[in-house]
Every structure is written in C-alpha cells, then in structure tokens.
Amino acid sequence: MVGSMDRWRGKVAIVTGANSGIGAAIARQLVDQGLKVAGFDRQCEYIEQVAKRVHDKKGQFHAVKVDICKEDEIQEAFRWTCDNLGPVHILINCAGVLHNTTLWNGDVEKWKKTFDTNVIGLCIATREAVKIMKAEKIDGHIVHINSISGHVVLNVRGLNVYPATKCAVTALTETLRQEFNHEGLKIKVTSVSPGNVDTGFTNDCNFRMDSKAAQEMMGAPKLRTQDVADSVLYVLSTAPNVQIHELTIRPTGESF
C-alpha cells in the first residue's frame, strides 16, 4: 500500500495539545507536508515557539489559545479557524494530561481534570470537526492519540484514572466509526496508541512514580515523538477506501 499526502496539501488541520511533545511533532510534520495547521493549546506562548520553527516550511502554522476543558473556547477556536483558514479536513486529538494522585486516596478535582481533557474535550473537539466536515461535504480524517494504556493497564504506580480515560478513547473510536456508518459519512477515524515515548509529558503533569518504577521507565526503550508523528502521517496517507482503525506502535524491545 503506497500512501500519499497529496490530497491534503493546502487543507486545514487542527492539532490539540500542540505546544510540545507529540502534538508539536505532528504539527511540524503536517506543516512540512503543505497543510494549514491550527495548533490548539492553553499555553499559547509555547505554541508560538513551534510557529517560529516551521515558518520556512511548505504550509502554515497558527497558534490558537484554547483550554480544551472549556466548551465555549473550543467552539470559538473552531470558528476562528474556519473564518481565517478554511473548513477543517483533519483533526488530531492529542491534548492529554496525567495528574499526580491515586484511586485509593485520590483528589477528585484531578480525576475530573483528567477526564475533562482526555475524554470530554476530545469529544467536543470531535463533534465540532464533524459538524464542519458534514456541512462542507468533506471526507475528512479524525485521529485520536491514544496510548498503550488504552488497551492494557500497566503495572506502574501513580496512573490512577489515566488508563480509564484511554480505554474510553478506544471505545469512542469504535463508537464514532459506527456512527459514521449509520449516517453514511465517509469520514475516517483512527486511534494511534504509542507505547513508551521520550517526551516531557509525565514531567509536565507533575507525575510521580516510586524509585523502582522510575528506574524501569527511564531505562526502558522509548519511541521518539517523531516516530508517533510519522505514524499519524502514515494513516493519513492511506487511500480513501482504506481506514486504519487502530495503530499500535511500541519501541523495539519494550516489555510492558
């Protein structure tokens, strides 16, 4: 199967969680392929740094400040994107958090923030994208950046509700595919589930592990953020009649 990104060139893509890590790597790849990318994140100053790194590429990058936990901000960001860049053809749901707490003695507010970002925010962004794609008769593509934790609960201390949110993403991907079929829509949906990735995600989320778990994770094989971005381009480059529903990628030698 030979893929091509040609049909997306000049089209609009939205990437949530675009300020760093996997989201930033995906945004850079899409800009390099000639797309107009709106990078959504609540930390807009960091997204501006991404914009500076891609200013000489084929496409465009625009930083849009959005709190993915707030419905009105998501809706306004989609309106801005349509008004200034054009209708959305691709949505990459990459925003995600993992807060330092537990299930046995947990902080309810941290649980809620994790679900609001990883599940509810993803659903709202997906809904807004589908509205546009349906109205404009666009056979678009929605990609959920999932996790290996969406398929197996890793024996790592401190994950609390995070695996539950990622299992929800796995279920939401299939539910959305079925809804598209019922509606006769040709929009694709894909779940991309990376294993251990070398990113600042756990540090950004104030994640804590016991010393043994930390040593195991630090010494374990890791994917690069670029590897995950490459996998996203792979699923986007498939022919219109091909849908990769789930793509799981692990670093060679990963034992989790």
ABEGO torsion letter per residue (X at the ends): XBBBAAAABGBBBBBBGAABEAAAAAAAAAAAAGBBBBBBBABAAAAAAAAAAAAABABBBBBBBBBAABAAAAAAAAAAAAAAAEBBABBBBABBBBBBBBAAABBAAAAAAAAAAAAAAAAAAAAAAAAAAAAAGBBBBBBBBBBAAAABBBBBBGAEAAAAAAAAAAAAAAAAAAAAAAAGBABBBBBBBBBBBBBAAAAAAGBBBBAAAAAAAAABBBBBAAAAAAAAAAAAABBAABBBABBBBBBBGBAX
